[in-house]
Amino acid sequence: MKRIFNGSGGRKAALILSMCLIFALAAGGTLAYLKAHTPPVTNTFTAAKSDIKIDENVENGEKSSIRIRNTGTAAAYVRVKLVMNWVDESGRVVTGALPEVSIVRDGSWITGSDGIYYYTKPVAPKDAEPDNVTSELLGAPIKQENAPDGCHLEVTFLAESIQAAPSTAVEGAWPAVKVADGSLTPATP
């Protein structure tokens, strides 16, 4: 029968085997020590929130000073759709020529190809007052002129916001505009 550990070659093999065993025991012991003595780490994550509120003045049946306030935790782009209807005393919508609406045309608001009004700059989050409010949307109050008999004007502002970053998400959700140098511009067809 042949001996496995004979001569100097056997001693080398035994030495290598012993070193591997010592290394395995040391590594295993170190890992066991670290696992037993490392405190747990709590990893918290708070998602950004996009939320808005419409600030408006209503005096003598006229709406004015329409502004959108960002109450979320992230900078957001804002858009507003204006819905106007003549409504009679029983609550039915009546057809008739609607009054002209004066939108601020100083570059802070633009009209998209979809007829919705877009605020061109991102509105800062709620903790960045006073930069968390848009400029006024209306250039003049909406008046109830030329109302059909027995009707009053109902004006509703539907506001929507979207987180400003990434800009590709804004353009994907709102195809009527594009983001150029941090500002919304009308999209070209």
VMD Tcl script that draws the C-alpha trace (Angstrom):
set ca {
  {0.00 0.00 0.00}
  {1.25 3.46 -0.86}
  {1.63 6.15 1.78}
  {0.05 9.49 1.08}
  {2.30 11.63 3.24}
  {5.73 10.34 2.45}
  {8.85 12.41 2.05}
  {8.95 16.18 1.57}
  {5.99 16.20 -0.87}
  {3.74 14.81 1.82}
  {4.83 17.43 4.30}
  {4.02 20.21 1.82}
  {0.57 18.81 1.20}
  {-0.09 18.49 4.93}
  {1.12 22.05 5.50}
  {-1.14 23.46 2.74}
  {-4.11 21.48 4.05}
  {-3.47 22.73 7.59}
  {-3.18 26.37 6.41}
  {-6.47 26.09 4.49}
  {-8.19 24.67 7.55}
  {-6.82 27.44 9.80}
  {-7.90 30.12 7.27}
  {-11.41 28.65 6.99}
  {-11.82 28.57 10.76}
  {-10.52 32.13 11.15}
  {-12.80 33.51 8.38}
  {-15.82 31.68 9.73}
  {-15.14 32.90 13.26}
  {-14.74 36.50 12.08}
  {-18.00 36.41 10.12}
  {-19.82 34.87 13.08}
  {-18.44 37.58 15.38}
  {-19.48 40.40 13.01}
  {-22.94 38.98 12.54}
  {-23.46 38.59 16.28}
  {-22.11 42.06 17.18}
  {-23.28 44.37 14.36}
  {-26.39 46.41 15.27}
  {-29.23 46.54 12.73}
  {-29.36 49.60 10.48}
  {-32.72 51.21 9.78}
  {-32.86 52.57 6.27}
  {-35.65 55.12 5.87}
  {-36.91 56.45 2.57}
  {-39.43 59.22 2.06}
  {-40.87 59.57 -1.41}
  {-41.31 63.04 -2.86}
  {-44.90 64.28 -2.87}
  {-46.48 66.45 -5.54}
  {-49.55 68.27 -4.24}
  {-51.14 71.65 -4.91}
  {-53.86 73.98 -3.67}
  {-55.75 76.67 -5.61}
  {-55.76 80.12 -3.99}
  {-58.48 82.40 -5.37}
  {-60.45 85.50 -4.46}
  {-64.19 85.67 -5.04}
  {-65.84 89.06 -4.52}
  {-69.27 90.13 -5.77}
  {-69.53 86.98 -7.87}
  {-66.22 87.62 -9.66}
  {-63.21 85.32 -9.43}
  {-59.82 86.97 -9.44}
  {-56.26 86.46 -8.24}
  {-56.02 82.77 -9.16}
  {-52.71 81.32 -7.94}
  {-51.55 77.75 -7.45}
  {-49.67 76.89 -4.25}
  {-47.31 73.90 -4.15}
  {-48.01 72.05 -0.88}
  {-45.85 69.08 -1.83}
  {-42.27 68.22 -0.95}
  {-40.80 68.45 -4.45}
  {-40.57 71.16 -7.09}
  {-43.44 70.73 -9.55}
  {-44.77 72.04 -12.83}
  {-48.39 73.19 -12.75}
  {-51.18 73.37 -15.29}
  {-54.74 74.69 -15.02}
  {-57.81 73.94 -17.10}
  {-60.61 76.46 -17.04}
  {-64.19 75.15 -17.28}
  {-67.02 77.69 -17.66}
  {-70.73 77.02 -17.98}
  {-73.93 79.04 -17.86}
  {-76.23 77.34 -15.35}
  {-79.93 78.08 -14.85}
  {-81.83 78.14 -11.55}
  {-82.57 74.40 -11.71}
  {-78.88 73.56 -12.19}
  {-79.01 72.72 -15.89}
  {-76.19 73.84 -18.19}
  {-77.42 76.34 -20.78}
  {-75.67 77.21 -24.02}
  {-74.55 80.73 -24.66}
  {-71.51 82.78 -25.52}
  {-69.02 82.58 -22.67}
  {-67.19 85.68 -21.50}
  {-63.64 86.38 -22.56}
  {-60.97 85.34 -20.11}
  {-57.88 87.47 -19.70}
  {-54.84 85.26 -19.04}
  {-51.58 86.85 -17.88}
  {-49.34 87.10 -20.94}
  {-46.05 88.07 -19.30}
  {-44.36 84.76 -20.11}
  {-45.17 83.11 -16.78}
  {-48.25 81.32 -18.20}
  {-48.56 79.77 -21.68}
  {-51.42 78.07 -23.46}
  {-50.71 74.54 -24.64}
  {-52.07 73.11 -27.88}
  {-54.64 71.33 -25.71}
  {-56.15 74.63 -24.45}
  {-54.74 74.14 -20.94}
  {-52.72 76.88 -19.22}
  {-49.21 75.91 -18.12}
  {-47.00 77.74 -15.64}
  {-43.62 77.93 -17.34}
  {-41.34 77.58 -14.30}
  {-41.23 74.82 -11.71}
  {-42.94 75.86 -8.48}
  {-40.77 75.36 -5.39}
  {-41.86 72.93 -2.64}
  {-43.95 74.00 0.36}
  {-41.00 74.82 2.61}
  {-39.63 77.39 0.13}
  {-42.17 80.17 0.69}
  {-42.83 82.55 -1.04}
  {-41.46 80.73 -4.10}
  {-44.02 77.93 -3.70}
  {-46.81 79.97 -5.35}
  {-47.35 80.78 -9.02}
  {-48.00 84.26 -10.27}
  {-51.62 85.19 -10.99}
  {-53.25 83.35 -13.86}
  {-55.95 85.92 -14.60}
  {-55.12 89.35 -15.99}
  {-58.60 90.60 -14.99}
  {-61.56 89.19 -13.04}
  {-64.01 86.96 -14.92}
  {-67.28 88.87 -15.25}
  {-70.76 87.50 -15.78}
  {-71.58 89.68 -18.77}
  {-74.12 88.69 -21.42}
  {-75.64 85.92 -19.28}
  {-78.62 84.09 -20.78}
  {-81.86 84.92 -18.95}
  {-82.08 83.37 -15.47}
  {-78.53 82.00 -15.61}
  {-75.31 82.50 -13.70}
  {-71.76 81.66 -14.69}
  {-70.03 78.74 -13.00}
  {-66.26 78.85 -13.32}
  {-64.16 75.88 -12.25}
  {-60.38 75.75 -12.22}
  {-58.95 72.25 -12.49}
  {-55.29 72.31 -11.45}
  {-52.76 69.54 -11.79}
  {-49.11 69.22 -10.88}
  {-46.28 66.89 -11.78}
  {-42.87 66.56 -10.18}
  {-40.38 68.68 -12.13}
  {-37.67 66.03 -12.35}
  {-37.06 64.16 -14.54}
  {-38.14 66.35 -17.41}
  {-38.80 63.32 -19.62}
  {-41.63 62.34 -17.25}
  {-43.17 65.82 -17.63}
  {-43.02 65.65 -21.42}
  {-44.43 62.11 -21.42}
  {-47.38 63.04 -19.21}
  {-48.05 66.44 -20.82}
  {-47.38 66.12 -24.57}
  {-48.64 69.67 -25.28}
  {-45.45 71.12 -23.76}
  {-41.74 70.38 -23.61}
  {-39.05 71.29 -21.09}
  {-36.28 73.53 -22.43}
  {-33.63 74.93 -20.06}
  {-35.91 74.28 -17.07}
  {-38.94 76.08 -18.54}
  {-42.08 74.77 -20.20}
  {-42.58 75.79 -23.82}
  {-45.30 74.78 -26.26}
  {-44.48 71.51 -28.01}
  {-44.16 71.71 -31.74}
  {-46.18 69.12 -33.64}
}
mol new
graphics top color blue
foreach p $ca { graphics top sphere $p radius 0.5 }
foreach p [lrange $ca 0 end-1] q [lrange $ca 1 end] { graphics top cylinder $p $q radius 0.2 }
display resetview
